Amino acid sequence: MTLILKTGQKCIEGINFSKRYYINSGYESVVYKSNCGKYALKVFKEGKTRNYVNEKYAIETLKECKNIIKAHSFCQVEDLRLNGFYNGIVYPYYKFGDGHDYIENMKNIRIKNRCKYVERRFKTMWNAINECHQHDICHRDIKPENFMVEKIGRNQTVILSDFGLSTNTKKYKNARAGTYTFMAPEIFAKNFHYYNHKVDIWSGGITWLNIIAYHYDINYHLIKKYGYKEIRDNNPNIWKRMTKKTQFILENTLQINYEDRLDANKIVELF
């Protein structure tokens, strides 16, 4: 069946979105591909208006940023079967997939070569995080699946997407949000009161580690307790085979004390 777009902004004439072209779904939304294969429609589920508002604000704020996903249009989506309207955003469709798709491609690659691969082809993830923080946006859900691969090869770039949990960095946060494996330790502290944009730096470090060491036995729960030292001390066979640059990134992002984490602009300077 067809999803009908109702929008006061620019429409895509001749383009249809159908549930036959389902891509994936998450906690807050469902994503469909267009019949021409050039666009993706993100439909926010019932009760997820706040996530839509968060994403719309972030996308509009970051619209001039190179490594942030661009929206084609914001719209109301009519589902004829459910007889209802839902908030939707039309994005480009990224045929090369996301960061998680690339993890499987590195299954048989040695750790040091994985590090070099990630340093060369996923370095723009730090540009994206830096662009967010420079515009006072805290993403709060940094993970491989939220980085879309725009190009492949030597000039590969990744684009940050999925801003449904994002918020303003000028306000200290007191709500737990994100994906558990990638969430910073201060969010789980017993004396938890607030956190700031440095939660994205931690999540970026875990994302970096996750892509490189996905097929290895890494205890992400203990990393929340000991930081990068958990990998260095309890996974020495992995740590010693990492490049110096990747070790430096993990040492300066997976710090338990958020004040000891590098800002994203300092990590960008490494490349």
C-alpha positions as CSV (number, residue, x, y, z in Angstrom):
1,M,0.0,0.0,0.0
2,T,1.1,3.6,-0.6
3,L,2.0,6.2,2.0
4,I,0.6,9.6,0.9
5,L,2.7,12.7,1.6
6,K,0.9,15.9,2.7
7,T,3.3,18.9,2.8
8,G,3.1,22.6,2.5
9,Q,6.7,22.6,1.3
10,K,8.2,21.2,-1.9
11,C,6.8,17.8,-2.9
12,I,8.5,15.1,-5.0
13,E,6.4,14.8,-8.1
14,G,6.1,11.3,-9.5
15,I,7.8,9.7,-6.4
16,N,6.0,7.2,-4.2
17,F,6.8,5.6,-0.9
18,S,5.3,2.2,-0.2
19,K,5.5,-0.2,2.7
20,R,6.7,-2.7,0.1
21,Y,10.0,-0.7,0.2
22,Y,10.5,-1.0,4.0
23,I,14.1,-0.4,5.1
24,N,14.1,-0.6,8.9
25,S,12.5,0.5,12.1
26,G,13.5,1.7,15.5
27,Y,12.1,2.9,18.8
28,E,10.8,6.1,17.3
29,S,10.3,5.7,13.6
30,V,10.0,3.5,10.5
31,V,12.0,4.1,7.3
32,Y,10.8,3.4,3.7
33,K,12.6,3.8,0.4
34,S,11.1,5.6,-2.6
35,N,10.1,3.7,-5.8
36,C,12.9,5.4,-7.7
37,G,15.5,4.4,-5.0
38,K,16.8,8.0,-4.5
39,Y,15.0,9.0,-1.3
40,A,14.1,7.6,2.1
41,L,11.1,8.5,4.1
42,K,11.4,8.5,7.9
43,V,7.9,8.2,9.5
44,F,7.8,9.0,13.2
45,K,5.6,6.6,15.2
46,E,2.5,7.7,17.2
47,G,3.5,9.5,20.4
48,K,7.0,10.4,19.1
49,T,6.3,14.1,18.3
50,R,9.1,15.2,20.6
51,N,11.6,13.1,18.6
52,Y,10.3,14.7,15.4
53,V,10.6,18.2,16.8
54,N,14.1,17.4,18.1
55,E,15.2,16.1,14.7
56,K,13.6,18.9,12.7
57,Y,15.3,21.6,14.8
58,A,18.7,19.9,14.6
59,I,18.5,19.3,10.8
60,E,17.4,22.9,10.2
61,T,20.1,24.3,12.5
62,L,22.8,22.1,10.9
63,K,21.7,22.4,7.2
64,E,24.9,24.1,6.1
65,C,27.1,21.5,7.7
66,K,29.0,19.2,5.3
67,N,28.9,16.0,7.4
68,I,25.2,16.2,8.5
69,I,22.4,14.6,6.7
70,K,20.2,16.9,4.6
71,A,16.4,16.9,4.6
72,H,14.6,17.2,1.3
73,S,11.3,18.1,3.0
74,F,9.3,17.8,6.2
75,C,5.8,16.5,5.8
76,Q,2.7,14.8,7.1
77,V,2.3,11.2,6.0
78,E,-1.2,9.7,5.6
79,D,-1.4,6.0,6.3
80,L,-4.7,4.9,4.6
81,R,-4.7,1.5,6.4
82,L,-4.5,3.1,9.9
83,N,-6.5,6.1,8.9
84,G,-4.1,8.5,10.5
85,F,-1.4,11.2,9.9
86,Y,2.2,11.0,11.1
87,N,5.2,13.3,11.0
88,G,7.7,12.5,8.3
89,I,11.0,13.6,6.9
90,V,12.3,12.9,3.4
91,Y,16.0,12.3,3.1
92,P,18.4,11.1,0.4
93,Y,18.7,7.3,0.3
94,Y,22.3,6.1,0.9
95,K,22.8,3.0,-1.2
96,F,26.2,2.2,0.5
97,G,24.5,1.6,3.9
98,D,25.7,2.7,7.3
99,G,28.7,2.2,9.6
100,H,27.3,-1.1,11.0
101,D,27.1,-2.6,7.4
102,Y,30.9,-2.0,7.1
103,I,31.6,-3.9,10.3
104,E,30.9,-7.2,8.6
105,N,33.2,-6.3,5.7
106,M,36.2,-6.2,8.2
107,K,35.6,-9.6,9.8
108,N,38.7,-11.2,8.4
109,I,41.0,-8.1,8.5
110,R,43.7,-7.7,11.1
111,I,43.3,-5.2,13.9
112,K,46.1,-2.8,12.7
113,N,44.6,-2.8,9.2
114,R,41.1,-2.2,10.6
115,C,42.5,0.8,12.5
116,K,44.1,2.2,9.3
117,Y,40.8,1.6,7.4
118,V,38.7,3.4,10.0
119,E,41.2,6.2,10.4
120,R,41.1,6.8,6.7
121,R,37.5,6.2,5.9
122,F,35.6,7.1,9.0
123,K,37.5,10.1,10.2
124,T,34.7,12.4,9.0
125,M,32.5,11.1,11.9
126,W,34.5,13.5,14.2
127,N,33.8,16.4,11.8
128,A,30.1,15.6,12.1
129,I,30.2,15.5,15.9
130,N,32.3,18.7,15.9
131,E,29.7,20.4,13.6
132,C,27.0,19.5,16.1
133,H,28.8,20.9,19.1
134,Q,29.9,24.1,17.2
135,H,26.1,24.7,16.7
136,D,25.2,23.8,20.3
137,I,23.6,20.5,19.3
138,C,24.2,17.4,21.5
139,H,23.3,14.3,19.4
140,R,23.0,11.8,22.3
141,D,22.8,8.7,20.1
142,I,26.2,8.4,18.4
143,K,26.7,4.8,17.1
144,P,27.7,3.1,13.8
145,E,24.2,2.7,12.5
146,N,23.7,6.5,12.6
147,F,26.5,7.2,10.2
148,M,25.5,6.9,6.6
149,V,28.2,6.1,4.0
150,E,28.1,8.8,1.3
151,K,31.0,7.6,-0.8
152,I,33.2,4.6,-0.9
153,G,36.9,4.3,-1.7
154,R,39.7,6.6,-0.8
155,N,37.5,9.6,-0.6
156,Q,34.9,7.9,1.6
157,T,32.8,10.2,3.9
158,V,30.2,9.4,6.5
159,I,27.2,11.5,7.3
160,L,25.6,11.8,10.7
161,S,21.8,11.1,10.9
162,D,19.0,10.3,13.3
163,F,18.7,13.4,15.6
164,G,15.5,12.3,17.4
165,L,17.2,12.3,20.8
166,S,19.3,15.4,20.2
167,T,19.1,18.5,22.4
168,N,20.7,21.9,23.0
169,T,24.2,21.8,24.5
170,K,23.6,25.0,26.4
171,K,21.3,23.2,28.7
172,Y,22.7,20.6,31.1
173,K,20.7,17.4,30.7
174,N,19.1,15.3,33.3
175,A,17.4,12.6,31.2
176,R,18.9,9.3,30.2
177,A,18.9,8.9,26.5
178,G,20.7,6.9,23.9
179,T,21.7,3.3,23.2
180,Y,23.1,1.5,26.3
181,T,26.4,0.2,24.8
182,F,27.3,3.7,23.6
183,M,26.1,5.8,26.5
184,A,28.6,7.6,28.7
185,P,29.2,6.4,32.3
186,E,28.1,9.7,34.0
187,I,24.6,9.0,32.8
188,F,24.5,5.9,35.0
189,A,26.2,7.4,38.1
190,K,24.5,7.0,41.4
191,N,24.7,10.7,42.0
192,F,23.4,11.4,38.5
193,H,22.3,15.0,38.1
194,Y,23.3,16.3,34.7
195,Y,25.7,15.8,31.8
196,N,26.9,17.8,28.9
197,H,28.0,17.5,25.2
198,K,30.9,15.3,26.3
199,V,28.6,12.3,26.2
200,D,28.9,12.4,22.4
201,I,32.7,12.2,22.7
202,W,32.4,9.0,24.8
203,S,29.9,7.6,22.3
204,G,32.2,8.5,19.5
205,G,35.1,6.6,21.2
206,I,32.9,3.5,21.7
207,T,31.7,3.8,18.0
208,W,35.4,3.9,16.9
209,L,36.2,0.9,19.1
210,N,33.1,-1.0,18.0
211,I,33.9,-0.8,14.3
212,I,37.5,-1.8,14.9
213,A,36.9,-4.6,17.4
214,Y,33.3,-5.8,16.8
215,H,34.2,-9.5,16.3
216,Y,36.3,-9.6,19.5
217,D,35.3,-10.2,23.1
218,I,35.0,-6.6,24.5
219,N,33.2,-6.0,27.8
220,Y,31.5,-2.7,27.1
221,H,29.9,-2.8,30.6
222,L,33.3,-2.8,32.3
223,I,34.5,0.0,29.9
224,K,31.9,2.2,31.6
225,K,33.6,1.5,34.9
226,Y,37.3,1.6,33.9
227,G,37.3,3.5,30.5
228,Y,40.0,2.8,27.9
229,K,42.1,1.0,30.6
230,E,39.7,-2.0,30.4
231,I,40.8,-2.6,26.9
232,R,44.5,-1.8,27.5
233,D,44.8,-4.0,30.6
234,N,42.3,-6.8,29.9
235,N,42.5,-7.0,26.1
236,P,46.2,-6.5,25.6
237,N,46.3,-8.6,22.4
238,I,43.8,-6.2,20.8
239,W,45.3,-3.0,22.4
240,K,48.9,-3.8,21.3
241,R,47.9,-4.4,17.7
242,M,46.1,-1.0,17.4
243,T,47.8,1.9,15.7
244,K,49.2,4.7,17.9
245,K,46.6,7.1,16.6
246,T,43.6,4.8,17.5
247,Q,45.1,4.2,20.9
248,F,45.4,8.0,21.4
249,I,41.8,8.5,20.3
250,L,40.5,5.9,22.8
251,E,42.7,7.2,25.6
252,N,41.2,10.6,25.2
253,T,37.6,9.8,24.5
254,L,37.0,6.9,26.9
255,Q,37.8,8.8,30.0
256,I,35.5,8.3,33.0
257,N,35.8,11.9,34.0
258,Y,34.1,13.8,31.2
259,E,36.3,16.8,31.8
260,D,39.3,14.7,30.7
261,R,37.8,13.9,27.3
262,L,39.1,15.8,24.2
263,D,36.7,18.1,22.4
264,A,35.7,16.9,18.9
265,N,37.6,19.8,17.2
266,K,40.9,18.5,18.8
267,I,40.2,15.0,17.4
268,V,39.5,16.4,14.0
269,E,43.0,18.1,14.1
270,L,44.6,14.6,14.3
271,F,43.7,13.9,10.7
